[in-house]
Amino acid sequence: MDEPTAALDPFAEYEIYTKFTEMITDRTAVLITHRMAAVQLAEKILVFQDGNIIESGTHKELYAHGGLYTEMFDKQAEFYVKANEEKENEEKYL
């Protein structure tokens, strides 16, 4: 599947990945995505750069390595983290 949820809202995206996970039980599947949250569904992650595999492993392994995967994951998560921190700060003063 290549970017299967690119045009979907979060609820539809959740349903797609739930069904996808059920469908691929005991099977091999390839998921191509730029959505780092979806990448965590994979047992093995391959990071490509200029057509070459530059990193491979699980989410935990790649994140601990601190390479390109970590950088991409943190970039996408940054907006969620900032929004959450702002919300927590607002709640402190209410």
HTML snippet that shows the backbone in 3Dmol.js (N, CA, C, O; Angstrom):
<script src="https://3Dmol.org/build/3Dmol-min.js"></script>
<div id="view" style="width:600px;height:400px;position:relative"></div>
<script>
const pdb = `
ATOM      1  N   MET A   1       0.858  -1.167   0.000  1.00  0.00           N
ATOM      2  CA  MET A   1       0.000   0.000   0.000  1.00  0.00           C
ATOM      3  C   MET A   1       0.906   1.233   0.000  1.00  0.00           C
ATOM      4  O   MET A   1       1.854   1.309   0.782  1.00  0.00           O
ATOM      5  N   ASP A   2       0.621   2.173  -0.856  1.00  0.00           N
ATOM      6  CA  ASP A   2       1.416   3.388  -0.971  1.00  0.00           C
ATOM      7  C   ASP A   2       0.583   4.580  -0.502  1.00  0.00           C
ATOM      8  O   ASP A   2      -0.364   4.985  -1.176  1.00  0.00           O
ATOM      9  N   GLU A   3       0.937   5.137   0.650  1.00  0.00           N
ATOM     10  CA  GLU A   3       0.233   6.278   1.258  1.00  0.00           C
ATOM     11  C   GLU A   3      -1.282   6.061   1.263  1.00  0.00           C
ATOM     12  O   GLU A   3      -2.021   6.879   0.715  1.00  0.00           O
ATOM     13  N   PRO A   4      -1.750   4.981   1.869  1.00  0.00           N
ATOM     14  CA  PRO A   4      -3.172   4.638   1.789  1.00  0.00           C
ATOM     15  C   PRO A   4      -4.107   5.608   2.510  1.00  0.00           C
ATOM     16  O   PRO A   4      -5.312   5.584   2.263  1.00  0.00           O
ATOM     17  N   THR A   5      -3.595   6.443   3.377  1.00  0.00           N
ATOM     18  CA  THR A   5      -4.478   7.319   4.156  1.00  0.00           C
ATOM     19  C   THR A   5      -4.225   8.795   3.897  1.00  0.00           C
ATOM     20  O   THR A   5      -4.662   9.639   4.680  1.00  0.00           O
ATOM     21  N   ALA A   6      -3.538   9.122   2.827  1.00  0.00           N
ATOM     22  CA  ALA A   6      -3.115  10.497   2.567  1.00  0.00           C
ATOM     23  C   ALA A   6      -4.272  11.501   2.569  1.00  0.00           C
ATOM     24  O   ALA A   6      -4.088  12.636   3.010  1.00  0.00           O
ATOM     25  N   ALA A   7      -5.431  11.125   2.098  1.00  0.00           N
ATOM     26  CA  ALA A   7      -6.545  12.073   1.987  1.00  0.00           C
ATOM     27  C   ALA A   7      -7.661  11.796   2.996  1.00  0.00           C
ATOM     28  O   ALA A   7      -8.789  12.254   2.812  1.00  0.00           O
ATOM     29  N   LEU A   8      -7.360  11.060   4.043  1.00  0.00           N
ATOM     30  CA  LEU A   8      -8.397  10.670   4.994  1.00  0.00           C
ATOM     31  C   LEU A   8      -8.313  11.470   6.293  1.00  0.00           C
ATOM     32  O   LEU A   8      -7.252  11.960   6.680  1.00  0.00           O
ATOM     33  N   ASP A   9      -9.463  11.584   6.950  1.00  0.00           N
ATOM     34  CA  ASP A   9      -9.474  12.207   8.271  1.00  0.00           C
ATOM     35  C   ASP A   9      -8.961  11.193   9.301  1.00  0.00           C
ATOM     36  O   ASP A   9      -8.852  10.008   8.984  1.00  0.00           O
ATOM     37  N   PRO A  10      -8.646  11.627  10.516  1.00  0.00           N
ATOM     38  CA  PRO A  10      -8.053  10.716  11.509  1.00  0.00           C
ATOM     39  C   PRO A  10      -8.914   9.501  11.849  1.00  0.00           C
ATOM     40  O   PRO A  10      -8.375   8.433  12.138  1.00  0.00           O
ATOM     41  N   PHE A  11     -10.237   9.642  11.820  1.00  0.00           N
ATOM     42  CA  PHE A  11     -11.106   8.510  12.154  1.00  0.00           C
ATOM     43  C   PHE A  11     -11.073   7.448  11.054  1.00  0.00           C
ATOM     44  O   PHE A  11     -10.999   6.252  11.336  1.00  0.00           O
ATOM     45  N   ALA A  12     -11.129   7.896   9.803  1.00  0.00           N
ATOM     46  CA  ALA A  12     -11.052   6.962   8.680  1.00  0.00           C
ATOM     47  C   ALA A  12      -9.664   6.319   8.629  1.00  0.00           C
ATOM     48  O   ALA A  12      -9.538   5.131   8.331  1.00  0.00           O
ATOM     49  N   GLU A  13      -8.630   7.102   8.919  1.00  0.00           N
ATOM     50  CA  GLU A  13      -7.267   6.574   8.934  1.00  0.00           C
ATOM     51  C   GLU A  13      -7.145   5.462   9.980  1.00  0.00           C
ATOM     52  O   GLU A  13      -6.543   4.422   9.712  1.00  0.00           O
ATOM     53  N   TYR A  14      -7.711   5.675  11.157  1.00  0.00           N
ATOM     54  CA  TYR A  14      -7.688   4.663  12.213  1.00  0.00           C
ATOM     55  C   TYR A  14      -8.359   3.376  11.732  1.00  0.00           C
ATOM     56  O   TYR A  14      -7.841   2.280  11.944  1.00  0.00           O
ATOM     57  N   GLU A  15      -9.514   3.523  11.085  1.00  0.00           N
ATOM     58  CA  GLU A  15     -10.233   2.343  10.597  1.00  0.00           C
ATOM     59  C   GLU A  15      -9.428   1.586   9.547  1.00  0.00           C
ATOM     60  O   GLU A  15      -9.367   0.357   9.564  1.00  0.00           O
ATOM     61  N   ILE A  16      -8.815   2.326   8.640  1.00  0.00           N
ATOM     62  CA  ILE A  16      -8.011   1.694   7.584  1.00  0.00           C
ATOM     63  C   ILE A  16      -6.885   0.876   8.205  1.00  0.00           C
ATOM     64  O   ILE A  16      -6.681  -0.282   7.841  1.00  0.00           O
ATOM     65  N   TYR A  17      -6.150   1.482   9.147  1.00  0.00           N
ATOM     66  CA  TYR A  17      -5.020   0.772   9.746  1.00  0.00           C
ATOM     67  C   TYR A  17      -5.476  -0.381  10.622  1.00  0.00           C
ATOM     68  O   TYR A  17      -4.773  -1.387  10.720  1.00  0.00           O
ATOM     69  N   THR A  18      -6.619  -0.265  11.255  1.00  0.00           N
ATOM     70  CA  THR A  18      -7.165  -1.376  12.040  1.00  0.00           C
ATOM     71  C   THR A  18      -7.482  -2.552  11.124  1.00  0.00           C
ATOM     72  O   THR A  18      -7.099  -3.686  11.410  1.00  0.00           O
ATOM     73  N   LYS A  19      -8.178  -2.283  10.027  1.00  0.00           N
ATOM     74  CA  LYS A  19      -8.522  -3.340   9.068  1.00  0.00           C
ATOM     75  C   LYS A  19      -7.263  -3.898   8.402  1.00  0.00           C
ATOM     76  O   LYS A  19      -7.148  -5.106   8.196  1.00  0.00           O
ATOM     77  N   PHE A  20      -6.329  -3.018   8.068  1.00  0.00           N
ATOM     78  CA  PHE A  20      -5.077  -3.437   7.441  1.00  0.00           C
ATOM     79  C   PHE A  20      -4.338  -4.420   8.343  1.00  0.00           C
ATOM     80  O   PHE A  20      -3.859  -5.456   7.882  1.00  0.00           O
ATOM     81  N   THR A  21      -4.248  -4.090   9.625  1.00  0.00           N
ATOM     82  CA  THR A  21      -3.568  -4.959  10.581  1.00  0.00           C
ATOM     83  C   THR A  21      -4.242  -6.324  10.653  1.00  0.00           C
ATOM     84  O   THR A  21      -3.563  -7.348  10.724  1.00  0.00           O
ATOM     85  N   GLU A  22      -5.576  -6.345  10.636  1.00  0.00           N
ATOM     86  CA  GLU A  22      -6.313  -7.614  10.654  1.00  0.00           C
ATOM     87  C   GLU A  22      -6.046  -8.424   9.379  1.00  0.00           C
ATOM     88  O   GLU A  22      -5.858  -9.640   9.432  1.00  0.00           O
ATOM     89  N   MET A  23      -6.033  -7.732   8.234  1.00  0.00           N
ATOM     90  CA  MET A  23      -5.873  -8.409   6.945  1.00  0.00           C
ATOM     91  C   MET A  23      -4.496  -9.045   6.778  1.00  0.00           C
ATOM     92  O   MET A  23      -4.371 -10.076   6.118  1.00  0.00           O
ATOM     93  N   ILE A  24      -3.476  -8.454   7.360  1.00  0.00           N
ATOM     94  CA  ILE A  24      -2.122  -8.941   7.106  1.00  0.00           C
ATOM     95  C   ILE A  24      -1.608  -9.923   8.153  1.00  0.00           C
ATOM     96  O   ILE A  24      -0.450 -10.338   8.102  1.00  0.00           O
ATOM     97  N   THR A  25      -2.456 -10.288   9.089  1.00  0.00           N
ATOM     98  CA  THR A  25      -2.037 -11.259  10.099  1.00  0.00           C
ATOM     99  C   THR A  25      -1.526 -12.516   9.405  1.00  0.00           C
ATOM    100  O   THR A  25      -2.204 -13.075   8.543  1.00  0.00           O
ATOM    101  N   ASP A  26      -0.336 -12.955   9.781  1.00  0.00           N
ATOM    102  CA  ASP A  26       0.320 -14.135   9.201  1.00  0.00           C
ATOM    103  C   ASP A  26       0.655 -13.952   7.719  1.00  0.00           C
ATOM    104  O   ASP A  26       0.771 -14.931   6.982  1.00  0.00           O
ATOM    105  N   ARG A  27       0.810 -12.710   7.287  1.00  0.00           N
ATOM    106  CA  ARG A  27       1.171 -12.415   5.894  1.00  0.00           C
ATOM    107  C   ARG A  27       2.273 -11.362   5.869  1.00  0.00           C
ATOM    108  O   ARG A  27       2.530 -10.680   6.862  1.00  0.00           O
ATOM    109  N   THR A  28       2.903 -11.249   4.732  1.00  0.00           N
ATOM    110  CA  THR A  28       3.880 -10.183   4.514  1.00  0.00           C
ATOM    111  C   THR A  28       3.189  -9.075   3.743  1.00  0.00           C
ATOM    112  O   THR A  28       2.495  -9.336   2.760  1.00  0.00           O
ATOM    113  N   ALA A  29       3.375  -7.843   4.184  1.00  0.00           N
ATOM    114  CA  ALA A  29       2.791  -6.683   3.508  1.00  0.00           C
ATOM    115  C   ALA A  29       3.829  -5.578   3.449  1.00  0.00           C
ATOM    116  O   ALA A  29       4.695  -5.475   4.318  1.00  0.00           O
ATOM    117  N   VAL A  30       3.734  -4.763   2.428  1.00  0.00           N
ATOM    118  CA  VAL A  30       4.627  -3.616   2.284  1.00  0.00           C
ATOM    119  C   VAL A  30       3.782  -2.358   2.369  1.00  0.00           C
ATOM    120  O   VAL A  30       2.805  -2.198   1.637  1.00  0.00           O
ATOM    121  N   LEU A  31       4.166  -1.481   3.258  1.00  0.00           N
ATOM    122  CA  LEU A  31       3.468  -0.205   3.447  1.00  0.00           C
ATOM    123  C   LEU A  31       4.469   0.910   3.189  1.00  0.00           C
ATOM    124  O   LEU A  31       5.508   0.988   3.845  1.00  0.00           O
ATOM    125  N   ILE A  32       4.154   1.764   2.238  1.00  0.00           N
ATOM    126  CA  ILE A  32       5.009   2.911   1.934  1.00  0.00           C
ATOM    127  C   ILE A  32       4.305   4.141   2.470  1.00  0.00           C
ATOM    128  O   ILE A  32       3.174   4.434   2.082  1.00  0.00           O
ATOM    129  N   THR A  33       4.970   4.863   3.363  1.00  0.00           N
ATOM    130  CA  THR A  33       4.318   6.029   3.954  1.00  0.00           C
ATOM    131  C   THR A  33       5.344   7.044   4.436  1.00  0.00           C
ATOM    132  O   THR A  33       6.495   6.715   4.722  1.00  0.00           O
ATOM    133  N   HIS A  34       4.893   8.272   4.514  1.00  0.00           N
ATOM    134  CA  HIS A  34       5.688   9.344   5.107  1.00  0.00           C
ATOM    135  C   HIS A  34       5.121   9.703   6.478  1.00  0.00           C
ATOM    136  O   HIS A  34       5.661  10.569   7.166  1.00  0.00           O
ATOM    137  N   ARG A  35       4.050   9.051   6.871  1.00  0.00           N
ATOM    138  CA  ARG A  35       3.431   9.301   8.177  1.00  0.00           C
ATOM    139  C   ARG A  35       4.127   8.419   9.201  1.00  0.00           C
ATOM    140  O   ARG A  35       3.942   7.203   9.239  1.00  0.00           O
ATOM    141  N   MET A  36       4.918   9.062  10.014  1.00  0.00           N
ATOM    142  CA  MET A  36       5.760   8.312  10.935  1.00  0.00           C
ATOM    143  C   MET A  36       4.958   7.539  11.983  1.00  0.00           C
ATOM    144  O   MET A  36       5.412   6.495  12.453  1.00  0.00           O
ATOM    145  N   ALA A  37       3.796   8.024  12.351  1.00  0.00           N
ATOM    146  CA  ALA A  37       2.974   7.280  13.310  1.00  0.00           C
ATOM    147  C   ALA A  37       2.566   5.929  12.727  1.00  0.00           C
ATOM    148  O   ALA A  37       2.521   4.931  13.446  1.00  0.00           O
ATOM    149  N   ALA A  38       2.269   5.893  11.436  1.00  0.00           N
ATOM    150  CA  ALA A  38       1.868   4.647  10.786  1.00  0.00           C
ATOM    151  C   ALA A  38       3.036   3.680  10.666  1.00  0.00           C
ATOM    152  O   ALA A  38       2.840   2.465  10.667  1.00  0.00           O
ATOM    153  N   VAL A  39       4.228   4.203  10.564  1.00  0.00           N
ATOM    154  CA  VAL A  39       5.421   3.374  10.422  1.00  0.00           C
ATOM    155  C   VAL A  39       5.577   2.432  11.618  1.00  0.00           C
ATOM    156  O   VAL A  39       6.098   1.326  11.476  1.00  0.00           O
ATOM    157  N   GLN A  40       5.136   2.861  12.765  1.00  0.00           N
ATOM    158  CA  GLN A  40       5.289   2.050  13.980  1.00  0.00           C
ATOM    159  C   GLN A  40       4.505   0.743  13.918  1.00  0.00           C
ATOM    160  O   GLN A  40       4.737  -0.152  14.731  1.00  0.00           O
ATOM    161  N   LEU A  41       3.582   0.623  12.968  1.00  0.00           N
ATOM    162  CA  LEU A  41       2.828  -0.621  12.794  1.00  0.00           C
ATOM    163  C   LEU A  41       3.714  -1.746  12.256  1.00  0.00           C
ATOM    164  O   LEU A  41       3.394  -2.924  12.410  1.00  0.00           O
ATOM    165  N   ALA A  42       4.806  -1.379  11.636  1.00  0.00           N
ATOM    166  CA  ALA A  42       5.659  -2.361  10.962  1.00  0.00           C
ATOM    167  C   ALA A  42       6.567  -3.110  11.926  1.00  0.00           C
ATOM    168  O   ALA A  42       7.038  -2.554  12.918  1.00  0.00           O
ATOM    169  N   GLU A  43       6.802  -4.369  11.620  1.00  0.00           N
ATOM    170  CA  GLU A  43       7.772  -5.163  12.381  1.00  0.00           C
ATOM    171  C   GLU A  43       9.192  -4.777  11.988  1.00  0.00           C
ATOM    172  O   GLU A  43      10.108  -4.831  12.809  1.00  0.00           O
ATOM    173  N   LYS A  44       9.369  -4.387  10.724  1.00  0.00           N
ATOM    174  CA  LYS A  44      10.687  -3.970  10.243  1.00  0.00           C
ATOM    175  C   LYS A  44      10.500  -2.722   9.384  1.00  0.00           C
ATOM    176  O   LYS A  44       9.622  -2.667   8.524  1.00  0.00           O
ATOM    177  N   ILE A  45      11.333  -1.738   9.633  1.00  0.00           N
ATOM    178  CA  ILE A  45      11.260  -0.459   8.931  1.00  0.00           C
ATOM    179  C   ILE A  45      12.539  -0.279   8.126  1.00  0.00           C
ATOM    180  O   ILE A  45      13.640  -0.507   8.626  1.00  0.00           O
ATOM    181  N   LEU A  46      12.378   0.130   6.877  1.00  0.00           N
ATOM    182  CA  LEU A  46      13.517   0.454   6.025  1.00  0.00           C
ATOM    183  C   LEU A  46      13.452   1.942   5.707  1.00  0.00           C
ATOM    184  O   LEU A  46      12.414   2.442   5.273  1.00  0.00           O
ATOM    185  N   VAL A  47      14.541   2.640   5.917  1.00  0.00           N
ATOM    186  CA  VAL A  47      14.624   4.067   5.610  1.00  0.00           C
ATOM    187  C   VAL A  47      15.470   4.216   4.364  1.00  0.00           C
ATOM    188  O   VAL A  47      16.621   3.781   4.321  1.00  0.00           O
ATOM    189  N   PHE A  48      14.885   4.839   3.347  1.00  0.00           N
ATOM    190  CA  PHE A  48      15.570   5.036   2.080  1.00  0.00           C
ATOM    191  C   PHE A  48      16.040   6.479   1.933  1.00  0.00           C
ATOM    192  O   PHE A  48      15.381   7.415   2.385  1.00  0.00           O
ATOM    193  N   GLN A  49      17.174   6.631   1.299  1.00  0.00           N
ATOM    194  CA  GLN A  49      17.665   7.954   0.924  1.00  0.00           C
ATOM    195  C   GLN A  49      18.400   7.806  -0.401  1.00  0.00           C
ATOM    196  O   GLN A  49      19.313   6.991  -0.529  1.00  0.00           O
ATOM    197  N   ASP A  50      17.995   8.596  -1.377  1.00  0.00           N
ATOM    198  CA  ASP A  50      18.599   8.532  -2.708  1.00  0.00           C
ATOM    199  C   ASP A  50      18.566   7.110  -3.281  1.00  0.00           C
ATOM    200  O   ASP A  50      19.514   6.673  -3.934  1.00  0.00           O
ATOM    201  N   GLY A  51      17.463   6.396  -3.028  1.00  0.00           N
ATOM    202  CA  GLY A  51      17.299   5.057  -3.574  1.00  0.00           C
ATOM    203  C   GLY A  51      18.035   3.957  -2.845  1.00  0.00           C
ATOM    204  O   GLY A  51      18.020   2.806  -3.281  1.00  0.00           O
ATOM    205  N   ASN A  52      18.681   4.292  -1.738  1.00  0.00           N
ATOM    206  CA  ASN A  52      19.432   3.300  -0.971  1.00  0.00           C
ATOM    207  C   ASN A  52      18.863   3.156   0.431  1.00  0.00           C
ATOM    208  O   ASN A  52      18.385   4.125   1.020  1.00  0.00           O
ATOM    209  N   ILE A  53      18.919   1.940   0.957  1.00  0.00           N
ATOM    210  CA  ILE A  53      18.518   1.715   2.344  1.00  0.00           C
ATOM    211  C   ILE A  53      19.648   2.201   3.237  1.00  0.00           C
ATOM    212  O   ILE A  53      20.774   1.710   3.156  1.00  0.00           O
ATOM    213  N   ILE A  54      19.332   3.181   4.099  1.00  0.00           N
ATOM    214  CA  ILE A  54      20.374   3.720   4.977  1.00  0.00           C
ATOM    215  C   ILE A  54      20.172   3.327   6.438  1.00  0.00           C
ATOM    216  O   ILE A  54      21.094   3.437   7.247  1.00  0.00           O
ATOM    217  N   GLU A  55      18.968   2.871   6.774  1.00  0.00           N
ATOM    218  CA  GLU A  55      18.690   2.406   8.136  1.00  0.00           C
ATOM    219  C   GLU A  55      17.636   1.312   8.059  1.00  0.00           C
ATOM    220  O   GLU A  55      16.781   1.336   7.173  1.00  0.00           O
ATOM    221  N   SER A  56      17.689   0.360   8.972  1.00  0.00           N
ATOM    222  CA  SER A  56      16.642  -0.657   9.069  1.00  0.00           C
ATOM    223  C   SER A  56      16.567  -1.162  10.498  1.00  0.00           C
ATOM    224  O   SER A  56      17.567  -1.224  11.213  1.00  0.00           O
ATOM    225  N   GLY A  57      15.355  -1.519  10.891  1.00  0.00           N
ATOM    226  CA  GLY A  57      15.133  -2.040  12.232  1.00  0.00           C
ATOM    227  C   GLY A  57      13.715  -1.763  12.680  1.00  0.00           C
ATOM    228  O   GLY A  57      12.858  -1.399  11.875  1.00  0.00           O
ATOM    229  N   THR A  58      13.474  -1.935  13.961  1.00  0.00           N
ATOM    230  CA  THR A  58      12.168  -1.617  14.536  1.00  0.00           C
ATOM    231  C   THR A  58      12.129  -0.118  14.861  1.00  0.00           C
ATOM    232  O   THR A  58      13.150   0.567  14.815  1.00  0.00           O
ATOM    233  N   HIS A  59      10.949   0.364  15.185  1.00  0.00           N
ATOM    234  CA  HIS A  59      10.825   1.770  15.586  1.00  0.00           C
ATOM    235  C   HIS A  59      11.752   2.069  16.759  1.00  0.00           C
ATOM    236  O   HIS A  59      12.478   3.063  16.753  1.00  0.00           O
ATOM    237  N   LYS A  60      11.718   1.211  17.749  1.00  0.00           N
ATOM    238  CA  LYS A  60      12.523   1.429  18.956  1.00  0.00           C
ATOM    239  C   LYS A  60      14.023   1.459  18.627  1.00  0.00           C
ATOM    240  O   LYS A  60      14.756   2.321  19.112  1.00  0.00           O
ATOM    241  N   GLU A  61      14.466   0.513  17.801  1.00  0.00           N
ATOM    242  CA  GLU A  61      15.879   0.461  17.428  1.00  0.00           C
ATOM    243  C   GLU A  61      16.302   1.700  16.635  1.00  0.00           C
ATOM    244  O   GLU A  61      17.336   2.309  16.908  1.00  0.00           O
ATOM    245  N   LEU A  62      15.481   2.054  15.654  1.00  0.00           N
ATOM    246  CA  LEU A  62      15.825   3.197  14.808  1.00  0.00           C
ATOM    247  C   LEU A  62      15.790   4.504  15.590  1.00  0.00           C
ATOM    248  O   LEU A  62      16.641   5.374  15.406  1.00  0.00           O
ATOM    249  N   TYR A  63      14.806   4.628  16.457  1.00  0.00           N
ATOM    250  CA  TYR A  63      14.710   5.864  17.231  1.00  0.00           C
ATOM    251  C   TYR A  63      15.917   5.999  18.168  1.00  0.00           C
ATOM    252  O   TYR A  63      16.471   7.087  18.323  1.00  0.00           O
ATOM    253  N   ALA A  64      16.311   4.904  18.779  1.00  0.00           N
ATOM    254  CA  ALA A  64      17.465   4.923  19.687  1.00  0.00           C
ATOM    255  C   ALA A  64      18.764   5.224  18.935  1.00  0.00           C
ATOM    256  O   ALA A  64      19.691   5.806  19.499  1.00  0.00           O
ATOM    257  N   HIS A  65      18.827   4.832  17.675  1.00  0.00           N
ATOM    258  CA  HIS A  65      20.024   5.063  16.850  1.00  0.00           C
ATOM    259  C   HIS A  65      20.282   6.551  16.641  1.00  0.00           C
ATOM    260  O   HIS A  65      21.435   6.975  16.565  1.00  0.00           O
ATOM    261  N   GLY A  66      19.219   7.346  16.546  1.00  0.00           N
ATOM    262  CA  GLY A  66      19.377   8.791  16.416  1.00  0.00           C
ATOM    263  C   GLY A  66      19.725   9.280  15.024  1.00  0.00           C
ATOM    264  O   GLY A  66      20.288  10.365  14.880  1.00  0.00           O
ATOM    265  N   GLY A  67      19.406   8.512  14.002  1.00  0.00           N
ATOM    266  CA  GLY A  67      19.727   8.901  12.630  1.00  0.00           C
ATOM    267  C   GLY A  67      18.591   9.654  11.942  1.00  0.00           C
ATOM    268  O   GLY A  67      17.840  10.397  12.574  1.00  0.00           O
ATOM    269  N   LEU A  68      18.489   9.444  10.644  1.00  0.00           N
ATOM    270  CA  LEU A  68      17.477  10.129   9.843  1.00  0.00           C
ATOM    271  C   LEU A  68      16.071   9.778  10.292  1.00  0.00           C
ATOM    272  O   LEU A  68      15.199  10.646  10.334  1.00  0.00           O
ATOM    273  N   TYR A  69      15.839   8.512  10.631  1.00  0.00           N
ATOM    274  CA  TYR A  69      14.511   8.099  11.103  1.00  0.00           C
ATOM    275  C   TYR A  69      14.095   8.932  12.304  1.00  0.00           C
ATOM    276  O   TYR A  69      12.982   9.458  12.343  1.00  0.00           O
ATOM    277  N   THR A  70      14.977   9.054  13.277  1.00  0.00           N
ATOM    278  CA  THR A  70      14.688   9.834  14.480  1.00  0.00           C
ATOM    279  C   THR A  70      14.383  11.280  14.123  1.00  0.00           C
ATOM    280  O   THR A  70      13.442  11.875  14.650  1.00  0.00           O
ATOM    281  N   GLU A  71      15.174  11.833  13.236  1.00  0.00           N
ATOM    282  CA  GLU A  71      14.974  13.221  12.811  1.00  0.00           C
ATOM    283  C   GLU A  71      13.598  13.406  12.162  1.00  0.00           C
ATOM    284  O   GLU A  71      12.889  14.365  12.466  1.00  0.00           O
ATOM    285  N   MET A  72      13.230  12.491  11.274  1.00  0.00           N
ATOM    286  CA  MET A  72      11.925  12.588  10.604  1.00  0.00           C
ATOM    287  C   MET A  72      10.790  12.401  11.607  1.00  0.00           C
ATOM    288  O   MET A  72       9.804  13.137  11.572  1.00  0.00           O
ATOM    289  N   PHE A  73      10.923  11.426  12.492  1.00  0.00           N
ATOM    290  CA  PHE A  73       9.880  11.172  13.488  1.00  0.00           C
ATOM    291  C   PHE A  73       9.678  12.400  14.368  1.00  0.00           C
ATOM    292  O   PHE A  73       8.547  12.824  14.603  1.00  0.00           O
ATOM    293  N   ASP A  74      10.773  12.966  14.850  1.00  0.00           N
ATOM    294  CA  ASP A  74      10.693  14.133  15.723  1.00  0.00           C
ATOM    295  C   ASP A  74      10.096  15.336  15.012  1.00  0.00           C
ATOM    296  O   ASP A  74       9.346  16.097  15.623  1.00  0.00           O
ATOM    297  N   LYS A  75      10.407  15.526  13.743  1.00  0.00           N
ATOM    298  CA  LYS A  75       9.846  16.641  12.979  1.00  0.00           C
ATOM    299  C   LYS A  75       8.333  16.529  12.901  1.00  0.00           C
ATOM    300  O   LYS A  75       7.630  17.518  13.109  1.00  0.00           O
ATOM    301  N   GLN A  76       7.821  15.340  12.603  1.00  0.00           N
ATOM    302  CA  GLN A  76       6.370  15.191  12.516  1.00  0.00           C
ATOM    303  C   GLN A  76       5.724  15.290  13.887  1.00  0.00           C
ATOM    304  O   GLN A  76       4.627  15.835  14.003  1.00  0.00           O
ATOM    305  N   ALA A  77       6.359  14.789  14.910  1.00  0.00           N
ATOM    306  CA  ALA A  77       5.796  14.808  16.256  1.00  0.00           C
ATOM    307  C   ALA A  77       5.860  16.199  16.886  1.00  0.00           C
ATOM    308  O   ALA A  77       5.106  16.493  17.813  1.00  0.00           O
ATOM    309  N   GLU A  78       6.745  17.046  16.394  1.00  0.00           N
ATOM    310  CA  GLU A  78       6.986  18.359  16.991  1.00  0.00           C
ATOM    311  C   GLU A  78       5.702  19.174  17.153  1.00  0.00           C
ATOM    312  O   GLU A  78       5.492  19.789  18.199  1.00  0.00           O
ATOM    313  N   PHE A  79       4.859  19.186  16.153  1.00  0.00           N
ATOM    314  CA  PHE A  79       3.637  19.976  16.217  1.00  0.00           C
ATOM    315  C   PHE A  79       2.662  19.432  17.259  1.00  0.00           C
ATOM    316  O   PHE A  79       1.979  20.200  17.936  1.00  0.00           O
ATOM    317  N   TYR A  80       2.599  18.111  17.386  1.00  0.00           N
ATOM    318  CA  TYR A  80       1.731  17.506  18.388  1.00  0.00           C
ATOM    319  C   TYR A  80       2.258  17.780  19.795  1.00  0.00           C
ATOM    320  O   TYR A  80       1.488  18.079  20.709  1.00  0.00           O
ATOM    321  N   VAL A  81       3.558  17.676  19.957  1.00  0.00           N
ATOM    322  CA  VAL A  81       4.177  17.912  21.263  1.00  0.00           C
ATOM    323  C   VAL A  81       3.986  19.368  21.680  1.00  0.00           C
ATOM    324  O   VAL A  81       3.615  19.647  22.820  1.00  0.00           O
ATOM    325  N   LYS A  82       4.238  20.298  20.756  1.00  0.00           N
ATOM    326  CA  LYS A  82       4.070  21.719  21.061  1.00  0.00           C
ATOM    327  C   LYS A  82       2.625  22.037  21.421  1.00  0.00           C
ATOM    328  O   LYS A  82       2.368  22.760  22.384  1.00  0.00           O
ATOM    329  N   ALA A  83       1.685  21.502  20.656  1.00  0.00           N
ATOM    330  CA  ALA A  83       0.271  21.753  20.926  1.00  0.00           C
ATOM    331  C   ALA A  83      -0.113  21.218  22.295  1.00  0.00           C
ATOM    332  O   ALA A  83      -0.863  21.864  23.027  1.00  0.00           O
ATOM    333  N   ASN A  84       0.393  20.044  22.648  1.00  0.00           N
ATOM    334  CA  ASN A  84       0.097  19.445  23.946  1.00  0.00           C
ATOM    335  C   ASN A  84       0.703  20.268  25.079  1.00  0.00           C
ATOM    336  O   ASN A  84       0.063  20.478  26.109  1.00  0.00           O
ATOM    337  N   GLU A  85       1.929  20.732  24.890  1.00  0.00           N
ATOM    338  CA  GLU A  85       2.590  21.558  25.913  1.00  0.00           C
ATOM    339  C   GLU A  85       1.849  22.873  26.108  1.00  0.00           C
ATOM    340  O   GLU A  85       1.680  23.326  27.240  1.00  0.00           O
ATOM    341  N   GLU A  86       1.403  23.491  25.015  1.00  0.00           N
ATOM    342  CA  GLU A  86       0.652  24.740  25.100  1.00  0.00           C
ATOM    343  C   GLU A  86      -0.660  24.530  25.839  1.00  0.00           C
ATOM    344  O   GLU A  86      -1.065  25.361  26.652  1.00  0.00           O
ATOM    345  N   LYS A  87      -1.318  23.420  25.553  1.00  0.00           N
ATOM    346  CA  LYS A  87      -2.587  23.105  26.217  1.00  0.00           C
ATOM    347  C   LYS A  87      -2.358  22.909  27.718  1.00  0.00           C
ATOM    348  O   LYS A  87      -3.121  23.421  28.537  1.00  0.00           O
ATOM    349  N   GLU A  88      -1.307  22.169  28.074  1.00  0.00           N
ATOM    350  CA  GLU A  88      -0.994  21.939  29.489  1.00  0.00           C
ATOM    351  C   GLU A  88      -0.675  23.250  30.192  1.00  0.00           C
ATOM    352  O   GLU A  88      -1.090  23.451  31.333  1.00  0.00           O
ATOM    353  N   ASN A  89       0.063  24.152  29.528  1.00  0.00           N
ATOM    354  CA  ASN A  89       0.378  25.453  30.122  1.00  0.00           C
ATOM    355  C   ASN A  89      -0.883  26.298  30.315  1.00  0.00           C
ATOM    356  O   ASN A  89      -1.021  26.977  31.332  1.00  0.00           O
ATOM    357  N   GLU A  90      -1.792  26.261  29.356  1.00  0.00           N
ATOM    358  CA  GLU A  90      -3.043  26.992  29.482  1.00  0.00           C
ATOM    359  C   GLU A  90      -3.867  26.471  30.663  1.00  0.00           C
ATOM    360  O   GLU A  90      -4.460  27.250  31.409  1.00  0.00           O
ATOM    361  N   GLU A  91      -3.895  25.156  30.821  1.00  0.00           N
ATOM    362  CA  GLU A  91      -4.670  24.543  31.898  1.00  0.00           C
ATOM    363  C   GLU A  91      -4.113  24.893  33.273  1.00  0.00           C
ATOM    364  O   GLU A  91      -4.865  24.951  34.245  1.00  0.00           O
ATOM    365  N   LYS A  92      -2.801  25.126  33.367  1.00  0.00           N
ATOM    366  CA  LYS A  92      -2.193  25.507  34.646  1.00  0.00           C
ATOM    367  C   LYS A  92      -2.729  26.839  35.134  1.00  0.00           C
ATOM    368  O   LYS A  92      -2.867  27.063  36.336  1.00  0.00           O
ATOM    369  N   TYR A  93      -3.029  27.724  34.191  1.00  0.00           N
ATOM    370  CA  TYR A  93      -3.427  29.084  34.560  1.00  0.00           C
ATOM    371  C   TYR A  93      -4.930  29.278  34.597  1.00  0.00           C
ATOM    372  O   TYR A  93      -5.398  30.393  34.831  1.00  0.00           O
ATOM    373  N   LEU A  94      -5.692  28.229  34.374  1.00  0.00           N
ATOM    374  CA  LEU A  94      -7.169  28.339  34.423  1.00  0.00           C
ATOM    375  C   LEU A  94      -7.689  28.081  35.807  1.00  0.00           C
ATOM    376  O   LEU A  94      -8.898  28.130  36.032  1.00  0.00           O
TER     377      LEU A  94
END
`;
const viewer = $3Dmol.createViewer("view");
viewer.addModel(pdb, "pdb");
viewer.setStyle({}, {cartoon: {color: "spectrum"}});
viewer.zoomTo();
viewer.render();
</script>
